[in-house]
Amino acid sequence: REMGFLVERRKWKKREDTRATVDALYSAAEFLYRDGRGEDALELLKKALKEDATYVPAAALMGRILREMGRFKEALQVHSKVKQGVAKSSVLGTEVA
């Protein structure tokens, strides 16, 4: 019973660390985007989505940047991947537009 608690605690800690990493990558990408450095922002957003494929804010910003660059097919692919990931995850109430 105690062993199960420790395993769950480790899983929770890993999810928490992953979320912190993804949040930091997203924040940095937002800054780069506002600074006019879309390509650099895309690289950070790719890393964020690699860590957590269901992180909707990163996908939304990535889609926006790609659309502004005229890369519509890539933008649709990003949104489709995130939709699939959210559907498979246990997160309820999340919607990708």
N, CA, C and O of each residue as an XYZ file, in Angstrom:
388
protein
N       0.824     -1.192      0.000
C       0.000      0.000      0.000
C       0.871      1.259      0.000
O       0.616      2.200     -0.752
N       1.889      1.265      0.842
C       2.802      2.404      0.893
C       3.592      2.521     -0.404
O       3.870      3.627     -0.867
N       3.954      1.384     -0.991
C       4.696      1.380     -2.249
C       3.850      2.002     -3.360
O       4.367      2.757     -4.183
N       2.568      1.692     -3.385
C       1.671      2.276     -4.380
C       1.603      3.783     -4.244
O       1.562      4.501     -5.243
N       1.592      4.264     -3.009
C       1.581      5.712     -2.763
C       2.842      6.362     -3.310
O       2.778      7.425     -3.929
N       3.991      5.727     -3.085
C       5.255      6.282     -3.570
C       5.309      6.318     -5.099
O       5.816      7.275     -5.685
N       4.794      5.289     -5.726
C       4.763      5.257     -7.192
C       3.881      6.384     -7.715
O       4.268      7.099     -8.639
N       2.705      6.543     -7.134
C       1.794      7.614     -7.560
C       2.409      8.985     -7.306
O       2.241      9.903     -8.108
N       3.108      9.119     -6.209
C       3.754     10.397     -5.901
C       4.817     10.736     -6.946
O       4.931     11.887     -7.367
N       5.596      9.735     -7.363
C       6.608      9.948     -8.403
C       5.966     10.353     -9.726
O       6.455     11.255    -10.407
N       4.879      9.690    -10.087
C       4.172     10.029    -11.321
C       3.657     11.464    -11.265
O       3.769     12.208    -12.240
N       3.096     11.846    -10.128
C       2.573     13.204     -9.960
C       3.704     14.222    -10.074
O       3.542     15.260    -10.716
N       4.841     13.934     -9.459
C       5.998     14.834     -9.510
C       6.502     14.983    -10.947
O       6.844     16.083    -11.379
N       6.543     13.874    -11.681
C       6.986     13.934    -13.079
C       6.023     14.784    -13.906
O       6.471     15.590    -14.721
N       4.719     14.623    -13.717
C       3.742     15.443    -14.437
C       3.906     16.910    -14.086
O       3.800     17.783    -14.947
N       4.165     17.172    -12.820
C       4.359     18.555    -12.367
C       5.616     19.157    -13.007
O       5.594     20.308    -13.444
N       6.705     18.393    -13.065
C       7.944     18.868    -13.691
C       7.746     19.103    -15.187
O       8.226     20.092    -15.742
N       7.038     18.189    -15.824
C       6.753     18.345    -17.255
C       5.940     19.602    -17.494
O       6.231     20.360    -18.419
N       4.928     19.834    -16.677
C       4.088     21.026    -16.837
C       4.912     22.294    -16.664
O       4.716     23.260    -17.401
N       5.828     22.308    -15.705
C       6.678     23.484    -15.494
C       7.561     23.738    -16.714
O       7.744     24.883    -17.128
N       8.102     22.673    -17.281
C       8.938     22.804    -18.475
C       8.126     23.352    -19.642
O       8.569     24.265    -20.340
N       6.951     22.799    -19.848
C       6.096     23.212    -20.959
C       5.646     24.659    -20.776
O       5.628     25.432    -21.735
N       5.287     25.021    -19.565
C       4.887     26.411    -19.289
C       6.023     27.377    -19.592
O       5.800     28.442    -20.167
N       7.241     27.008    -19.208
C       8.403     27.870    -19.452
C       8.675     28.007    -20.951
O       8.950     29.104    -21.437
N       8.599     26.902    -21.673
C       8.807     26.949    -23.126
C       7.739     27.815    -23.796
O       8.043     28.611    -24.684
N       6.502     27.657    -23.369
C       5.405     28.446    -23.944
C       5.597     29.938    -23.663
O       5.420     30.765    -24.557
N       5.953     30.276    -22.449
C       6.160     31.686    -22.091
C       7.285     32.305    -22.918
O       7.161     33.427    -23.408
N       8.369     31.570    -23.065
C       9.488     32.069    -23.870
C       9.072     32.225    -25.335
O       9.457     33.193    -25.991
N       8.296     31.284    -25.838
C       7.822     31.362    -27.221
C       6.897     32.566    -27.414
O       6.963     33.246    -28.438
N       6.053     32.820    -26.447
C       5.167     33.993    -26.515
C       5.978     35.282    -26.602
O       5.661     36.176    -27.387
N       7.013     35.365    -25.798
C       7.884     36.544    -25.809
C       8.543     36.708    -27.178
O       8.559     37.805    -27.736
N       9.085     35.619    -27.714
C       9.744     35.674    -29.018
C       8.752     36.073    -30.115
O       9.083     36.857    -31.005
N       7.554     35.536    -30.045
C       6.524     35.864    -31.037
C       6.196     37.358    -30.996
O       6.129     38.014    -32.035
N       5.993     37.885    -29.798
C       5.685     39.325    -29.659
C       6.850     40.185    -30.127
O       6.662     41.331    -30.535
N       8.061     39.624    -30.065
C       9.258     40.343    -30.485
C       9.517     40.195    -31.988
O      10.528     40.676    -32.500
N       8.594     39.525    -32.689
C       8.730     39.369    -34.131
C       9.628     38.228    -34.567
O      10.075     38.197    -35.714
N       9.896     37.304    -33.684
C      10.789     36.179    -33.985
C       9.991     34.877    -34.048
O      10.169     33.971    -33.234
N       9.104     34.818    -35.047
C       8.196     33.683    -35.203
C       8.878     32.341    -35.364
O       8.450     31.354    -34.766
N       9.926     32.287    -36.159
C      10.629     31.011    -36.384
C      11.232     30.474    -35.077
O      11.162     29.278    -34.795
N      11.821     31.373    -34.293
C      12.385     30.952    -33.003
C      11.285     30.482    -32.060
O      11.454     29.504    -31.333
N      10.160     31.186    -32.079
C       9.025     30.799    -31.250
C       8.517     29.421    -31.646
O       8.174     28.614    -30.783
N       8.468     29.147    -32.941
C       8.016     27.829    -33.412
C       8.892     26.711    -32.868
O       8.388     25.651    -32.497
N      10.191     26.937    -32.818
C      11.098     25.899    -32.308
C      10.786     25.568    -30.843
O      10.776     24.401    -30.450
N      10.534     26.599    -30.049
C      10.208     26.355    -28.642
C       8.848     25.682    -28.496
O       8.665     24.821    -27.636
N       7.907     26.072    -29.330
C       6.581     25.460    -29.272
C       6.634     23.991    -29.680
O       5.900     23.172    -29.128
N       7.485     23.648    -30.633
C       7.667     22.246    -31.024
C       8.184     21.436    -29.833
O       7.735     20.317    -29.586
N       9.129     22.017    -29.106
C       9.665     21.332    -27.921
C       8.585     21.167    -26.855
O       8.481     20.116    -26.222
N       7.785     22.209    -26.664
C       6.708     22.143    -25.666
C       5.716     21.038    -26.013
O       5.307     20.265    -25.146
N       5.335     20.969    -27.280
C       4.372     19.946    -27.696
C       4.983     18.552    -27.707
O       4.264     17.559    -27.589
N       6.293     18.471    -27.845
C       6.954     17.173    -27.750
C       6.871     16.657    -26.308
O       6.711     15.459    -26.074
N       6.981     17.573    -25.358
C       6.865     17.215    -23.939
C       5.429     16.852    -23.566
O       5.186     15.883    -22.847
N       4.486     17.644    -24.067
C       3.068     17.437    -23.741
C       2.238     17.742    -24.980
O       1.952     18.900    -25.284
N       1.861     16.696    -25.680
C       1.134     16.852    -26.944
C      -0.279     17.381    -26.757
O      -0.958     17.674    -27.741
N      -0.737     17.510    -25.520
C      -2.097     17.997    -25.272
C      -2.119     19.438    -24.767
O      -3.168     19.919    -24.337
N      -0.998     20.126    -24.810
C      -0.924     21.496    -24.275
C      -1.528     22.463    -25.297
O      -0.848     22.932    -26.209
N      -2.790     22.742    -25.126
C      -3.572     23.516    -26.089
C      -3.024     24.924    -26.333
O      -2.981     25.341    -27.491
N      -2.605     25.681    -25.317
C      -2.096     27.031    -25.605
C      -0.908     27.033    -26.569
O      -0.809     27.908    -27.430
N      -0.008     26.059    -26.429
C       1.146     25.985    -27.335
C       0.691     25.670    -28.752
O       1.198     26.253    -29.711
N      -0.249     24.764    -28.889
C      -0.763     24.424    -30.216
C      -1.480     25.607    -30.848
O      -1.351     25.850    -32.048
N      -2.227     26.335    -30.048
C      -2.955     27.496    -30.575
C      -1.986     28.561    -31.073
O      -2.176     29.119    -32.154
N      -0.950     28.844    -30.290
C       0.027     29.849    -30.706
C       0.800     29.363    -31.930
O       1.061     30.136    -32.852
N       1.159     28.100    -31.935
C       1.876     27.550    -33.077
C       1.014     27.654    -34.338
O       1.509     28.044    -35.395
N      -0.247     27.315    -34.233
C      -1.152     27.426    -35.362
C      -1.280     28.854    -35.858
O      -1.308     29.106    -37.063
N      -1.356     29.777    -34.925
C      -1.469     31.199    -35.281
C      -0.231     31.670    -36.058
O      -0.343     32.338    -37.086
N       0.944     31.306    -35.544
C       2.192     31.710    -36.203
C       2.276     31.091    -37.599
O       2.628     31.766    -38.566
N       1.954     29.816    -37.692
C       2.019     29.136    -38.980
C       1.036     29.764    -39.982
O       1.372     29.949    -41.152
N      -0.168     30.089    -39.521
C      -1.142     30.731    -40.412
C      -0.642     32.088    -40.877
O      -0.798     32.442    -42.045
N      -0.041     32.851    -39.967
C       0.490     34.163    -40.345
C       1.620     34.048    -41.361
O       1.845     34.961    -42.155
N       2.330     32.918    -41.331
C       3.411     32.678    -42.284
C       2.887     32.069    -43.589
O       3.648     31.840    -44.529
N       1.592     31.815    -43.630
C       1.005     31.219    -44.824
C       1.169     29.715    -44.901
O       0.957     29.125    -45.960
N       1.540     29.086    -43.802
C       1.773     27.640    -43.758
C       0.525     26.956    -43.195
O       0.545     26.375    -42.110
N      -0.561     27.045    -43.969
C      -1.872     26.606    -43.512
C      -1.964     25.098    -43.285
O      -2.592     24.651    -42.325
N      -1.349     24.324    -44.154
C      -1.404     22.869    -44.017
C      -0.743     22.425    -42.704
O      -1.266     21.559    -42.003
N       0.393     23.016    -42.383
C       1.080     22.685    -41.131
C       0.235     23.081    -39.923
O       0.179     22.353    -38.932
N      -0.423     24.237    -40.011
C      -1.278     24.694    -38.916
C      -2.406     23.693    -38.668
O      -2.706     23.371    -37.519
N      -3.021     23.208    -39.724
C      -4.092     22.210    -39.579
C      -3.561     20.917    -38.972
O      -4.244     20.288    -38.163
N      -2.355     20.516    -39.353
C      -1.759     19.298    -38.803
C      -1.524     19.427    -37.304
O      -1.763     18.486    -36.547
N      -1.056     20.595    -36.880
C      -0.813     20.829    -35.452
C      -2.119     20.700    -34.679
O      -2.173     20.017    -33.656
N      -3.169     21.353    -35.164
C      -4.452     21.305    -34.473
C      -5.021     19.887    -34.448
O      -5.608     19.476    -33.446
N      -4.856     19.141    -35.527
C      -5.354     17.767    -35.572
C      -4.635     16.887    -34.562
O      -5.268     16.091    -33.868
N      -3.310     17.025    -34.476
C      -2.539     16.218    -33.529
C      -2.960     16.510    -32.090
O      -3.111     15.594    -31.281
N      -3.148     17.788    -31.780
C      -3.526     18.144    -30.413
C      -4.930     17.645    -30.108
O      -5.185     17.151    -29.010
N      -5.837     17.767    -31.057
C      -7.193     17.259    -30.852
C      -7.158     15.770    -30.532
O      -7.840     15.316    -29.614
N      -6.375     15.017    -31.276
C      -6.260     13.578    -31.044
C      -5.671     13.301    -29.671
O      -6.144     12.417    -28.957
N      -4.641     14.054    -29.297
C      -4.009     13.860    -27.993
C      -4.943     14.182    -26.846
O      -4.956     13.479    -25.836
N      -5.725     15.240    -26.994
C      -6.669     15.620    -25.945
C      -7.757     14.564    -25.831
O      -8.171     14.214    -24.726
N      -8.219     14.058    -26.957
C      -9.257     13.035    -26.942
C      -8.778     11.767    -26.231
O      -9.568     11.086    -25.577
N      -7.493     11.451    -26.358
C      -6.938     10.248    -25.736
C      -6.587     10.468    -24.261
O      -6.475      9.509    -23.498
N      -6.414     11.732    -23.864
C      -6.000     12.001    -22.483
C      -7.212     11.965    -21.558
O      -8.356     11.856    -21.998
N      -6.929     12.058    -20.293
C      -8.005     12.058    -19.306
C      -8.488     13.461    -18.989
O      -9.294     13.642    -18.076
N      -8.017     14.447    -19.719
C      -8.426     15.825    -19.463
C      -9.829     16.010    -20.018
O     -10.077     15.745    -21.194
N     -10.740     16.461    -19.178
C     -12.106     16.679    -19.604
C     -12.383     18.153    -19.797
O     -11.822     18.996    -19.097
N     -13.239     18.458    -20.734
C     -13.660     19.829    -20.918
C     -12.707     20.675    -21.737
O     -12.895     21.888    -21.822
N     -11.693     20.083    -22.338
C     -10.756     20.833    -23.156
C     -11.206     20.769    -24.598
O     -11.540     19.700    -25.109
N     -11.213     21.909    -25.248
C     -11.651     21.956    -26.627
C     -10.633     22.684    -27.461
O     -10.133     23.733    -27.053
N     -10.318     22.154    -28.614
C      -9.400     22.792    -29.536
C     -10.236     23.362    -30.658
O     -10.989     22.641    -31.312
N     -10.102     24.669    -30.881
C     -10.901     25.303    -31.948
C     -10.238     25.124    -33.280
O     -10.757     25.586    -34.296
